[in-house]
């Protein structure tokens, strides 16, 4: 995502969600965007998509370099807090993309387990 309602190619997410409603899409997933952008896109999803959805955000605090390097990352705790927000909003699939490592995945798993207990 370029921002909370625009795909990298400039396509409007709201329009995409409207366009795919009649195609039997089972789930919408947002992947490899900053958590801050993903959070904004989740708001768009919640307003425009009634089916299941999920997220695989990257862990950067800024967009990757042209070479794909993530120079600054969210802390594990910050990432876990973001995962909690997605779960509270209704995400059915949770993951992590670029910049993540086993520690980030573990934090996501723990957040999922904790949400399941509550």
N, CA, C and O atoms as a Tinker XYZ file with bonds, in Angstrom:
   472  protein
     1  N      0.836000   -1.177000    0.000000    73     2
     2  CA     0.000000    0.000000    0.000000    64     1     3
     3  C      0.887000    1.249000    0.000000    63     2     4     5
     4  O      1.874000    1.329000    0.731000    81     3
     5  N      0.513000    2.209000   -0.830000    73     3     6
     6  CA     1.190000    3.500000   -0.841000    64     5     7
     7  C      0.736000    4.329000    0.358000    63     6     8     9
     8  O      1.531000    5.020000    0.996000    81     7
     9  N     -0.562000    4.243000    0.646000    73     7    10
    10  CA    -1.145000    4.860000    1.834000    64     9    11
    11  C     -2.362000    4.025000    2.209000    63    10    12    13
    12  O     -2.574000    2.957000    1.636000    81    11
    13  N     -3.143000    4.481000    3.137000    73    11    14
    14  CA    -4.233000    3.674000    3.648000    64    13    15
    15  C     -5.336000    3.330000    2.670000    63    14    16    17
    16  O     -6.134000    2.433000    2.943000    81    15
    17  N     -5.406000    4.014000    1.538000    73    15    18
    18  CA    -6.452000    3.715000    0.560000    64    17    19
    19  C     -5.930000    3.651000   -0.865000    63    18    20    21
    20  O     -6.720000    3.678000   -1.809000    81    19
    21  N     -4.614000    3.568000   -1.043000    73    19    22
    22  CA    -4.057000    3.537000   -2.385000    64    21    23
    23  C     -3.007000    2.439000   -2.499000    63    22    24    25
    24  O     -2.041000    2.403000   -1.737000    81    23
    25  N     -3.210000    1.543000   -3.465000    73    23    26
    26  CA    -2.217000    0.519000   -3.736000    64    25    27
    27  C     -0.987000    1.170000   -4.368000    63    26    28    29
    28  O     -1.055000    2.311000   -4.826000    81    27
    29  N      0.123000    0.456000   -4.393000    73    27    30
    30  CA     1.357000    1.027000   -4.935000    64    29    31
    31  C      1.209000    1.491000   -6.386000    63    30    32    33
    32  O      1.883000    2.435000   -6.799000    81    31
    33  N      0.344000    0.847000   -7.158000    73    31    34
    34  CA     0.162000    1.241000   -8.557000    64    33    35
    35  C     -0.806000    2.408000   -8.720000    63    34    36    37
    36  O     -1.099000    2.825000   -9.841000    81    35
    37  N     -1.301000    2.933000   -7.600000    73    35    38
    38  CA    -2.214000    4.071000   -7.646000    64    37    39
    39  C     -3.684000    3.696000   -7.602000    63    38    40    41
    40  O     -4.539000    4.581000   -7.582000    81    39
    41  N     -3.999000    2.419000   -7.587000    73    39    42
    42  CA    -5.381000    1.964000   -7.542000    64    41    43
    43  C     -5.987000    2.238000   -6.174000    63    42    44    45
    44  O     -5.341000    2.043000   -5.144000    81    43
    45  N     -7.218000    2.684000   -6.177000    73    43    46
    46  CA    -7.955000    3.006000   -4.963000    64    45    47
    47  C     -8.461000    1.715000   -4.311000    63    46    48    49
    48  O     -9.183000    0.948000   -4.948000    81    47
    49  N     -8.095000    1.468000   -3.060000    73    47    50
    50  CA    -8.506000    0.258000   -2.350000    64    49    51
    51  C    -10.020000    0.166000   -2.232000    63    50    52    53
    52  O    -10.582000   -0.918000   -2.386000    81    51
    53  N    -10.676000    1.258000   -1.967000    73    51    54
    54  CA   -12.137000    1.245000   -1.869000    64    53    55
    55  C    -12.754000    0.716000   -3.154000    63    54    56    57
    56  O    -13.693000   -0.079000   -3.112000    81    55
    57  N    -12.229000    1.154000   -4.300000    73    55    58
    58  CA   -12.749000    0.680000   -5.586000    64    57    59
    59  C    -12.467000   -0.808000   -5.787000    63    58    60    61
    60  O    -13.319000   -1.542000   -6.288000    81    59
    61  N    -11.272000   -1.250000   -5.397000    73    59    62
    62  CA   -10.928000   -2.665000   -5.528000    64    61    63
    63  C    -11.906000   -3.508000   -4.720000    63    62    64    65
    64  O    -12.434000   -4.502000   -5.219000    81    63
    65  N    -12.145000   -3.117000   -3.485000    73    63    66
    66  CA   -13.049000   -3.878000   -2.630000    64    65    67
    67  C    -14.452000   -3.933000   -3.208000    63    66    68    69
    68  O    -15.128000   -4.958000   -3.109000    81    67
    69  N    -14.887000   -2.852000   -3.801000    73    67    70
    70  CA   -16.200000   -2.825000   -4.454000    64    69    71
    71  C    -16.203000   -3.732000   -5.689000    63    70    72    73
    72  O    -17.162000   -4.467000   -5.925000    81    71
    73  N    -15.147000   -3.676000   -6.454000    73    71    74
    74  CA   -15.065000   -4.448000   -7.699000    64    73    75
    75  C    -15.019000   -5.954000   -7.472000    63    74    76    77
    76  O    -15.514000   -6.709000   -8.309000    81    75
    77  N    -14.447000   -6.407000   -6.377000    73    75    78
    78  CA   -14.270000   -7.853000   -6.176000    64    77    79
    79  C    -15.442000   -8.529000   -5.456000    63    78    80    81
    80  O    -15.456000   -9.752000   -5.316000    81    79
    81  N    -16.402000   -7.760000   -5.008000    73    79    82
    82  CA   -17.511000   -8.329000   -4.228000    64    81    83
    83  C    -18.268000   -9.430000   -4.970000    63    82    84    85
    84  O    -18.769000  -10.355000   -4.330000    81    83
    85  N    -18.365000   -9.359000   -6.280000    73    83    86
    86  CA   -19.156000  -10.318000   -7.049000    64    85    87
    87  C    -18.340000  -11.472000   -7.624000    63    86    88    89
    88  O    -18.837000  -12.210000   -8.475000    81    87
    89  N    -17.095000  -11.641000   -7.172000    73    87    90
    90  CA   -16.226000  -12.668000   -7.752000    64    89    91
    91  C    -15.953000  -13.844000   -6.809000    63    90    92    93
    92  O    -15.067000  -14.653000   -7.085000    81    91
    93  N    -16.674000  -13.951000   -5.738000    73    91    94
    94  CA   -16.503000  -15.079000   -4.838000    64    93    95
    95  C    -15.190000  -15.070000   -4.076000    63    94    96    97
    96  O    -14.703000  -16.123000   -3.664000    81    95
    97  N    -14.616000  -13.900000   -3.886000    73    95    98
    98  CA   -13.375000  -13.783000   -3.119000    64    97    99
    99  C    -13.669000  -14.188000   -1.683000    63    98   100   101
   100  O    -14.596000  -13.666000   -1.062000    81    99
   101  N    -12.886000  -15.111000   -1.159000    73    99   102
   102  CA   -13.132000  -15.598000    0.195000    64   101   103
   103  C    -12.512000  -14.727000    1.278000    63   102   104   105
   104  O    -13.051000  -14.621000    2.379000    81   103
   105  N    -11.383000  -14.106000    0.966000    73   103   106
   106  CA   -10.682000  -13.334000    1.987000    64   105   107
   107  C     -9.800000  -12.291000    1.307000    63   106   108   109
   108  O     -9.253000  -12.528000    0.230000    81   107
   109  N     -9.672000  -11.143000    1.949000    73   107   110
   110  CA    -8.765000  -10.092000    1.486000    64   109   111
   111  C     -7.599000  -10.023000    2.465000    63   110   112   113
   112  O     -7.793000   -9.963000    3.679000    81   111
   113  N     -6.397000  -10.033000    1.924000    73   111   114
   114  CA    -5.185000   -9.931000    2.741000    64   113   115
   115  C     -4.387000   -8.710000    2.316000    63   114   116   117
   116  O     -4.228000   -8.445000    1.124000    81   115
   117  N     -3.895000   -7.983000    3.277000    73   115   118
   118  CA    -3.000000   -6.853000    3.024000    64   117   119
   119  C     -1.598000   -7.284000    3.425000    63   118   120   121
   120  O     -1.399000   -7.768000    4.539000    81   119
   121  N     -0.629000   -7.118000    2.543000    73   119   122
   122  CA     0.706000   -7.574000    2.907000    64   121   123
   123  C      1.789000   -6.545000    2.594000    63   122   124   125
   124  O      1.644000   -5.696000    1.714000    81   123
   125  N      2.844000   -6.653000    3.327000    73   123   126
   126  CA     4.105000   -5.930000    3.179000    64   125   127
   127  C      3.968000   -4.416000    3.117000    63   126   128   129
   128  O      4.624000   -3.753000    2.313000    81   127
   129  N      3.128000   -3.889000    3.956000    73   127   130
   130  CA     3.036000   -2.440000    4.126000    64   129   131
   131  C      3.439000   -2.110000    5.555000    63   130   132   133
   132  O      3.400000   -2.969000    6.436000    81   131
   133  N      3.823000   -0.872000    5.775000    73   131   134
   134  CA     4.122000   -0.432000    7.135000    64   133   135
   135  C      2.902000   -0.643000    8.014000    63   134   136   137
   136  O      1.771000   -0.567000    7.534000    81   135
   137  N      3.114000   -0.903000    9.271000    73   135   138
   138  CA     1.984000   -1.076000   10.195000    64   137   139
   139  C      1.099000    0.160000   10.224000    63   138   140   141
   140  O     -0.122000    0.037000   10.319000    81   139
   141  N      1.681000    1.331000   10.146000    73   139   142
   142  CA     0.876000    2.559000   10.171000    64   141   143
   143  C     -0.033000    2.643000    8.948000    63   142   144   145
   144  O     -1.186000    3.058000    9.062000    81   143
   145  N      0.469000    2.257000    7.795000    73   143   146
   146  CA    -0.349000    2.255000    6.577000    64   145   147
   147  C     -1.368000    1.124000    6.634000    63   146   148   149
   148  O     -2.523000    1.305000    6.248000    81   147
   149  N     -0.943000   -0.033000    7.111000    73   147   150
   150  CA    -1.853000   -1.166000    7.239000    64   149   151
   151  C     -3.026000   -0.811000    8.139000    63   150   152   153
   152  O     -4.166000   -1.161000    7.835000    81   151
   153  N     -2.762000   -0.124000    9.241000    73   151   154
   154  CA    -3.835000    0.267000   10.159000    64   153   155
   155  C     -4.859000    1.150000    9.446000    63   154   156   157
   156  O     -6.064000    0.984000    9.638000    81   155
   157  N     -4.387000    2.080000    8.631000    73   155   158
   158  CA    -5.310000    2.932000    7.870000    64   157   159
   159  C     -6.087000    2.110000    6.848000    63   158   160   161
   160  O     -7.280000    2.335000    6.646000    81   159
   161  N     -5.415000    1.161000    6.205000    73   159   162
   162  CA    -6.082000    0.311000    5.217000    64   161   163
   163  C     -7.118000   -0.592000    5.885000    63   162   164   165
   164  O     -8.158000   -0.884000    5.295000    81   163
   165  N     -6.842000   -1.030000    7.103000    73   163   166
   166  CA    -7.822000   -1.835000    7.841000    64   165   167
   167  C     -9.100000   -1.027000    8.056000    63   166   168   169
   168  O    -10.200000   -1.570000    7.957000    81   167
   169  N     -8.962000    0.248000    8.347000    73   167   170
   170  CA   -10.159000    1.090000    8.489000    64   169   171
   171  C    -10.976000    1.088000    7.200000    63   170   172   173
   172  O    -12.205000    1.023000    7.239000    81   171
   173  N    -10.292000    1.160000    6.060000    73   171   174
   174  CA   -10.976000    1.105000    4.761000    64   173   175
   175  C    -11.645000   -0.253000    4.578000    63   174   176   177
   176  O    -12.790000   -0.335000    4.133000    81   175
   177  N    -10.930000   -1.309000    4.923000    73   175   178
   178  CA   -11.505000   -2.660000    4.835000    64   177   179
   179  C    -12.771000   -2.788000    5.671000    63   178   180   181
   180  O    -13.784000   -3.307000    5.202000    81   179
   181  N    -12.710000   -2.322000    6.887000    73   179   182
   182  CA   -13.852000   -2.461000    7.784000    64   181   183
   183  C    -15.086000   -1.718000    7.278000    63   182   184   185
   184  O    -16.217000   -2.124000    7.546000    81   183
   185  N    -14.864000   -0.644000    6.557000    73   183   186
   186  CA   -15.989000    0.116000    5.992000    64   185   187
   187  C    -16.507000   -0.484000    4.690000    63   186   188   189
   188  O    -17.664000   -0.266000    4.330000    81   187
   189  N    -15.659000   -1.244000    3.970000    73   187   190
   190  CA   -16.003000   -1.634000    2.607000    64   189   191
   191  C    -15.943000   -3.124000    2.306000    63   190   192   193
   192  O    -16.163000   -3.523000    1.163000    81   191
   193  N    -15.653000   -3.948000    3.291000    73   191   194
   194  CA   -15.538000   -5.383000    3.078000    64   193   195
   195  C    -16.225000   -6.100000    4.229000    63   194   196   197
   196  O    -15.925000   -5.834000    5.393000    81   195
   197  N    -17.128000   -6.992000    3.922000    73   195   198
   198  CA   -17.879000   -7.702000    4.961000    64   197   199
   199  C    -17.327000   -9.103000    5.223000    63   198   200   201
   200  O    -17.727000   -9.749000    6.191000    81   199
   201  N    -16.427000   -9.575000    4.388000    73   199   202
   202  CA   -15.882000  -10.914000    4.552000    64   201   203
   203  C    -14.652000  -10.930000    5.438000    63   202   204   205
   204  O    -14.242000   -9.900000    5.973000    81   203
   205  N    -14.063000  -12.120000    5.590000    73   203   206
   206  CA   -12.844000  -12.230000    6.393000    64   205   207
   207  C    -11.667000  -11.525000    5.736000    63   206   208   209
   208  O    -11.616000  -11.336000    4.520000    81   207
   209  N    -10.737000  -11.149000    6.580000    73   207   210
   210  CA    -9.561000  -10.434000    6.091000    64   209   211
   211  C     -8.378000  -10.721000    7.010000    63   210   212   213
   212  O     -8.532000  -11.256000    8.108000    81   211
   213  N     -7.198000  -10.350000    6.529000    73   211   214
   214  CA    -5.996000  -10.535000    7.334000    64   213   215
   215  C     -4.882000   -9.611000    6.885000    63   214   216   217
   216  O     -5.001000   -8.908000    5.882000    81   215
   217  N     -3.799000   -9.625000    7.640000    73   215   218
   218  CA    -2.675000   -8.727000    7.371000    64   217   219
   219  C     -1.342000   -9.443000    7.564000    63   218   220   221
   220  O     -1.192000  -10.319000    8.415000    81   219
   221  N     -0.390000   -9.037000    6.745000    73   219   222
   222  CA     1.007000   -9.460000    6.844000    64   221   223
   223  C      1.862000   -8.198000    6.717000    63   222   224   225
   224  O      2.517000   -8.009000    5.692000    81   223
   225  N      1.872000   -7.341000    7.720000    73   223   226
   226  CA     2.634000   -6.100000    7.586000    64   225   227
   227  C      4.135000   -6.348000    7.655000    63   226   228   229
   228  O      4.586000   -7.337000    8.232000    81   227
   229  N      4.907000   -5.434000    7.058000    73   227   230
   230  CA     6.345000   -5.489000    7.311000    64   229   231
   231  C      6.593000   -4.791000    8.650000    63   230   232   233
   232  O      5.665000   -4.239000    9.242000    81   231
   233  N      7.815000   -4.813000    9.119000    73   231   234
   234  CA     8.087000   -4.285000   10.453000    64   233   235
   235  C      8.852000   -2.961000   10.420000    63   234   236   237
   236  O      9.398000   -2.529000   11.435000    81   235
   237  N      8.887000   -2.325000    9.260000    73   235   238
   238  CA     9.592000   -1.057000    9.140000    64   237   239
   239  C      8.823000    0.101000    9.748000    63   238   240   241
   240  O      7.603000    0.057000    9.904000    81   239
   241  N      9.580000    1.145000   10.088000    73   239   242
   242  CA     8.945000    2.389000   10.525000    64   241   243
   243  C      8.925000    3.401000    9.387000    63   242   244   245
   244  O      8.307000    4.460000    9.498000    81   243
   245  N      9.605000    3.068000    8.293000    73   243   246
   246  CA     9.615000    3.873000    7.071000    64   245   247
   247  C      9.699000    2.906000    5.899000    63   246   248   249
   248  O     10.071000    1.745000    6.067000    81   247
   249  N      9.357000    3.384000    4.729000    73   247   250
   250  CA     9.392000    2.529000    3.548000    64   249   251
   251  C     10.806000    1.991000    3.325000    63   250   252   253
   252  O     11.785000    2.667000    3.644000    81   251
   253  N     10.916000    0.783000    2.784000    73   251   254
   254  CA    12.239000    0.226000    2.495000    64   253   255
   255  C     12.972000    1.061000    1.441000    63   254   256   257
   256  O     12.354000    1.796000    0.671000    81   255
   257  N     14.291000    0.932000    1.425000    73   255   258
   258  CA    15.073000    1.593000    0.377000    64   257   259
   259  C     14.743000    0.937000   -0.967000    63   258   260   261
   260  O     14.055000   -0.084000   -1.005000    81   259
   261  N     15.224000    1.510000   -2.055000    73   259   262
   262  CA    15.008000    0.924000   -3.380000    64   261   263
   263  C     15.540000   -0.496000   -3.462000    63   262   264   265
   264  O     15.053000   -1.306000   -4.251000    81   263
   265  N     16.539000   -0.796000   -2.643000    73   263   266
   266  CA    17.122000   -2.137000   -2.614000    64   265   267
   267  C     16.324000   -3.086000   -1.711000    63   266   268   269
   268  O     16.661000   -4.264000   -1.595000    81   267
   269  N     15.280000   -2.577000   -1.081000    73   267   270
   270  CA    14.449000   -3.406000   -0.218000    64   269   271
   271  C     14.929000   -3.495000    1.216000    63   270   272   273
   272  O     14.444000   -4.334000    1.975000    81   271
   273  N     15.867000   -2.653000    1.601000    73   271   274
   274  CA    16.404000   -2.693000    2.957000    64   273   275
   275  C     15.505000   -1.889000    3.897000    63   274   276   277
   276  O     15.132000   -0.753000    3.601000    81   275
   277  N     15.171000   -2.487000    5.011000    73   275   278
   278  CA    14.410000   -1.785000    6.048000    64   277   279
   279  C     15.419000   -1.308000    7.074000    63   278   280   281
   280  O     15.982000   -2.102000    7.827000    81   279
   281  N     15.640000   -0.008000    7.094000    73   279   282
   282  CA    16.703000    0.553000    7.929000    64   281   283
   283  C     16.311000    0.703000    9.391000    63   282   284   285
   284  O     17.162000    0.584000   10.272000    81   283
   285  N     15.038000    0.961000    9.661000    73   283   286
   286  CA    14.598000    1.096000   11.045000    64   285   287
   287  C     13.318000    0.304000   11.226000    63   286   288   289
   288  O     12.383000    0.417000   10.434000    81   287
   289  N     13.290000   -0.506000   12.288000    73   287   290
   290  CA    12.169000   -1.401000   12.533000    64   289   291
   291  C     11.420000   -1.033000   13.806000    63   290   292   293
   292  O     11.958000   -0.403000   14.717000    81   291
   293  N     10.150000   -1.452000   13.834000    73   291   294
   294  CA     9.405000   -1.404000   15.081000    64   293   295
   295  C     10.083000   -2.344000   16.076000    63   294   296   297
   296  O     10.694000   -3.337000   15.681000    81   295
   297  N      9.975000   -2.032000   17.342000    73   295   298
   298  CA    10.450000   -2.979000   18.348000    64   297   299
   299  C      9.492000   -4.169000   18.355000    63   298   300   301
   300  O      8.389000   -4.091000   17.815000    81   299
   301  N      9.912000   -5.243000   18.956000    73   299   302
   302  CA     9.046000   -6.419000   19.075000    64   301   303
   303  C      7.758000   -6.043000   19.808000    63   302   304   305
   304  O      6.670000   -6.462000   19.414000    81   303
   305  N      7.886000   -5.263000   20.862000    73   303   306
   306  CA     6.710000   -4.850000   21.636000    64   305   307
   307  C      5.775000   -3.978000   20.785000    63   306   308   309
   308  O      4.559000   -4.161000   20.823000    81   307
   309  N      6.328000   -3.045000   20.029000    73   307   310
   310  CA     5.500000   -2.199000   19.162000    64   309   311
   311  C      4.765000   -3.052000   18.128000    63   310   312   313
   312  O      3.580000   -2.846000   17.865000    81   311
   313  N      5.481000   -4.003000   17.553000    73   311   314
   314  CA     4.866000   -4.884000   16.570000    64   313   315
   315  C      3.731000   -5.696000   17.206000    63   314   316   317
   316  O      2.652000   -5.814000   16.624000    81   315
   317  N      3.966000   -6.244000   18.376000    73   315   318
   318  CA     2.934000   -7.015000   19.076000    64   317   319
   319  C      1.710000   -6.149000   19.356000    63   318   320   321
   320  O      0.578000   -6.622000   19.250000    81   319
   321  N      1.928000   -4.895000   19.710000    73   319   322
   322  CA     0.807000   -3.975000   19.941000    64   321   323
   323  C     -0.008000   -3.777000   18.666000    63   322   324   325
   324  O     -1.237000   -3.732000   18.710000    81   323
   325  N      0.682000   -3.660000   17.526000    73   323   326
   326  CA    -0.015000   -3.521000   16.245000    64   325   327
   327  C     -0.823000   -4.778000   15.942000    63   326   328   329
   328  O     -1.971000   -4.692000   15.507000    81   327
   329  N     -0.228000   -5.931000   16.168000    73   327   330
   330  CA    -0.928000   -7.196000   15.939000    64   329   331
   331  C     -2.184000   -7.259000   16.806000    63   330   332   333
   332  O     -3.237000   -7.692000   16.337000    81   331
   333  N     -2.084000   -6.837000   18.047000    73   331   334
   334  CA    -3.257000   -6.804000   18.928000    64   333   335
   335  C     -4.371000   -5.948000   18.351000    63   334   336   337
   336  O     -5.543000   -6.313000   18.434000    81   335
   337  N     -4.012000   -4.815000   17.769000    73   335   338
   338  CA    -5.022000   -3.934000   17.162000    64   337   339
   339  C     -5.732000   -4.636000   16.015000    63   338   340   341
   340  O     -6.954000   -4.552000   15.893000    81   339
   341  N     -4.958000   -5.341000   15.159000    73   339   342
   342  CA    -5.577000   -6.049000   14.032000    64   341   343
   343  C     -6.509000   -7.147000   14.533000    63   342   344   345
   344  O     -7.605000   -7.331000   14.004000    81   343
   345  N     -6.070000   -7.870000   15.550000    73   343   346
   346  CA    -6.895000   -8.934000   16.104000    64   345   347
   347  C     -8.182000   -8.373000   16.696000    63   346   348   349
   348  O     -9.260000   -8.929000   16.486000    81   347
   349  N     -8.070000   -7.280000   17.432000    73   347   350
   350  CA    -9.242000   -6.632000   18.022000    64   349   351
   351  C    -10.207000   -6.152000   16.943000    63   350   352   353
   352  O    -11.422000   -6.148000   17.143000    81   351
   353  N     -9.659000   -5.747000   15.798000    73   351   354
   354  CA   -10.489000   -5.273000   14.693000    64   353   355
   355  C    -11.125000   -6.409000   13.911000    63   354   356   357
   356  O    -12.016000   -6.174000   13.095000    81   355
   357  N    -10.676000   -7.648000   14.150000    73   355   358
   358  CA   -11.318000   -8.790000   13.505000    64   357   359
   359  C    -10.483000   -9.557000   12.496000    63   358   360   361
   360  O    -11.030000  -10.377000   11.758000    81   359
   361  N     -9.198000   -9.326000   12.437000    73   359   362
   362  CA    -8.353000  -10.062000   11.492000    64   361   363
   363  C     -8.455000  -11.564000   11.731000    63   362   364   365
   364  O     -8.414000  -12.024000   12.872000    81   363
   365  N     -8.588000  -12.319000   10.651000    73   363   366
   366  CA    -8.658000  -13.782000   10.727000    64   365   367
   367  C     -7.315000  -14.423000   10.402000    63   366   368   369
   368  O     -7.077000  -15.576000   10.762000    81   367
   369  N     -6.442000  -13.695000    9.729000    73   367   370
   370  CA    -5.100000  -14.169000    9.382000    64   369   371
   371  C     -4.118000  -13.092000    9.798000    63   370   372   373
   372  O     -4.323000  -11.909000    9.526000    81   371
   373  N     -3.054000  -13.507000   10.458000    73   371   374
   374  CA    -2.019000  -12.575000   10.907000    64   373   375
   375  C     -0.665000  -13.145000   10.494000    63   374   376   377
   376  O     -0.429000  -14.349000   10.595000    81   375
   377  N      0.201000  -12.283000   10.038000    73   375   378
   378  CA     1.557000  -12.704000    9.707000    64   377   379
   379  C      2.497000  -11.523000    9.799000    63   378   380   381
   380  O      2.136000  -10.459000   10.304000    81   379
   381  N      3.687000  -11.718000    9.314000    73   379   382
   382  CA     4.689000  -10.657000    9.265000    64   381   383
   383  C      5.468000  -10.812000    7.968000    63   382   384   385
   384  O      5.691000  -11.928000    7.499000    81   383
   385  N      5.874000   -9.713000    7.404000    73   383   386
   386  CA     6.564000   -9.753000    6.121000    64   385   387
   387  C      7.981000   -9.208000    6.300000    63   386   388   389
   388  O      8.640000   -9.498000    7.299000    81   387
   389  N      8.433000   -8.441000    5.357000    73   387   390
   390  CA     9.825000   -7.993000    5.294000    64   389   391
   391  C     10.305000   -7.359000    6.602000    63   390   392   393
   392  O      9.599000   -6.592000    7.256000    81   391
   393  N     11.530000   -7.717000    6.942000    73   391   394
   394  CA    12.155000   -7.197000    8.146000    64   393   395
   395  C     11.877000   -8.031000    9.371000    63   394   396   397
   396  O     12.526000   -7.859000   10.403000    81   395
   397  N     10.907000   -8.945000    9.271000    73   395   398
   398  CA    10.592000   -9.767000   10.429000    64   397   399
   399  C     11.625000  -10.881000   10.582000    63   398   400   401
   400  O     12.423000  -11.150000    9.685000    81   399
   401  N     11.581000  -11.500000   11.722000    73   399   402
   402  CA    12.458000  -12.620000   12.029000    64   401   403
   403  C     11.705000  -13.497000   13.030000    63   402   404   405
   404  O     10.575000  -13.165000   13.388000    81   403
   405  N     12.278000  -14.580000   13.485000    73   403   406
   406  CA    11.546000  -15.447000   14.412000    64   405   407
   407  C     11.026000  -14.736000   15.665000    63   406   408   409
   408  O      9.998000  -15.135000   16.213000    81   407
   409  N     11.708000  -13.705000   16.119000    73   407   410
   410  CA    11.235000  -12.982000   17.303000    64   409   411
   411  C      9.921000  -12.250000   17.024000    63   410   412   413
   412  O      9.036000  -12.217000   17.880000    81   411
   413  N      9.791000  -11.666000   15.840000    73   411   414
   414  CA     8.547000  -10.990000   15.470000    64   413   415
   415  C      7.422000  -12.009000   15.299000    63   414   416   417
   416  O      6.292000  -11.775000   15.728000    81   415
   417  N      7.735000  -13.130000   14.675000    73   415   418
   418  CA     6.727000  -14.172000   14.482000    64   417   419
   419  C      6.272000  -14.711000   15.836000    63   418   420   421
   420  O      5.080000  -14.939000   16.042000    81   419
   421  N      7.201000  -14.915000   16.749000    73   419   422
   422  CA     6.871000  -15.378000   18.096000    64   421   423
   423  C      5.948000  -14.378000   18.797000    63   422   424   425
   424  O      4.981000  -14.772000   19.450000    81   423
   425  N      6.247000  -13.102000   18.662000    73   423   426
   426  CA     5.406000  -12.068000   19.279000    64   425   427
   427  C      3.998000  -12.083000   18.688000    63   426   428   429
   428  O      3.015000  -11.911000   19.409000    81   427
   429  N      3.905000  -12.288000   17.380000    73   427   430
   430  CA     2.590000  -12.381000   16.747000    64   429   431
   431  C      1.846000  -13.606000   17.269000    63   430   432   433
   432  O      0.658000  -13.522000   17.582000    81   431
   433  N      2.527000  -14.730000   17.363000    73   431   434
   434  CA     1.917000  -15.968000   17.865000    64   433   435
   435  C      1.401000  -15.772000   19.287000    63   434   436   437
   436  O      0.293000  -16.195000   19.620000    81   435
   437  N      2.211000  -15.128000   20.120000    73   435   438
   438  CA     1.798000  -14.880000   21.496000    64   437   439
   439  C      0.585000  -13.967000   21.562000    63   438   440   441
   440  O     -0.306000  -14.172000   22.386000    81   439
   441  N      0.548000  -12.957000   20.696000    73   439   442
   442  CA    -0.613000  -12.054000   20.662000    64   441   443
   443  C     -1.866000  -12.815000   20.229000    63   442   444   445
   444  O     -2.948000  -12.601000   20.776000    81   443
   445  N     -1.716000  -13.697000   19.251000    73   443   446
   446  CA    -2.859000  -14.501000   18.786000    64   445   447
   447  C     -3.351000  -15.412000   19.904000    63   446   448   449
   448  O     -4.553000  -15.507000   20.153000    81   447
   449  N     -2.426000  -16.075000   20.568000    73   447   450
   450  CA    -2.806000  -16.974000   21.665000    64   449   451
   451  C     -3.499000  -16.209000   22.782000    63   450   452   453
   452  O     -4.496000  -16.680000   23.331000    81   451
   453  N     -2.983000  -15.038000   23.122000    73   451   454
   454  CA    -3.576000  -14.237000   24.189000    64   453   455
   455  C     -4.988000  -13.789000   23.799000    63   454   456   457
   456  O     -5.902000  -13.814000   24.624000    81   455
   457  N     -5.160000  -13.382000   22.546000    73   455   458
   458  CA    -6.482000  -12.962000   22.086000    64   457   459
   459  C     -7.469000  -14.125000   22.122000    63   458   460   461
   460  O     -8.647000  -13.939000   22.428000    81   459
   461  N     -6.987000  -15.314000   21.812000    73   459   462
   462  CA    -7.853000  -16.497000   21.821000    64   461   463
   463  C     -8.305000  -16.854000   23.233000    63   462   464   465
   464  O     -9.394000  -17.394000   23.423000    81   463
   465  N     -7.473000  -16.554000   24.215000    73   463   466
   466  CA    -7.822000  -16.837000   25.604000    64   465   467
   467  C     -8.883000  -15.884000   26.137000    63   466   468   469
   468  O     -9.648000  -16.234000   27.035000    81   467
   469  N     -8.925000  -14.687000   25.581000    73   467   470
   470  CA    -9.849000  -13.660000   26.079000    64   469   471
   471  C    -11.140000  -13.698000   25.369000    63   470   472
   472  O    -12.030000  -12.901000   25.665000    81   471
